[in-house]
Amino acid sequence: MTLRTARLVLRDMGEDDLPALRTILTDPVAMTAYEGPFAESECRAWLERNLQRYAEDGFGLWAVELADAPGEMIGQCGITRQRIDDDEVLEVGYLFRPAHWQRGYATEAAAASRDWTFRALDAPAVWAKVRDTNIASMNVAIRLGMTVRRRFVTRYRGVDMPHLGFAVDR
């Protein structure tokens, strides 16, 4: 699967992407919303879970590269099935290396993912689960036309984390 935008290429991740993915997942700044950087085993599990999503769902988080610098993974963005309370939703997720923040890449990649979801999956809505302290991700969701639909708590890595459920309808 490959999506292209004006500045980005979103493509399936593979085993060869583990070093670049590790760079993101072990960065304490990038992983603030996850209560800190991942260990090696968590990086490996993240990639394996994503590869499983491709096999089971036909989609997942995609590697994001700059169109004019192919081969350099600057982040990940895509669609995953997530639970919000008792509901399963299609969620757009995005996570980039801090060196590539504040350039509009997350919004550009997330918009392409949102549009793909409406077109390819005929989804009635796309969600974004955002930790209530993550202002930058909230701003991406708002730029995607999303509004807050729910407040909920997710327990992750042993911590109860308040979240906002943003969504936009097709």
ABEGO torsion letter per residue (X at the ends): XBBBBAABBBBBBBAAAAAAAAAAAABAAAAAAAGEBBBAAAAAAAAAAAAAAAAAAGBEBBBBBBAABBGBBABBBEBBBBBBEABBBBBBBBBBBAAABGAGAAAAAAAAAAAAAAAAAGBABBBBBBBAABAAAAAAAAAAGBBBABBBBBBBGGBBBBBBBBBBBX
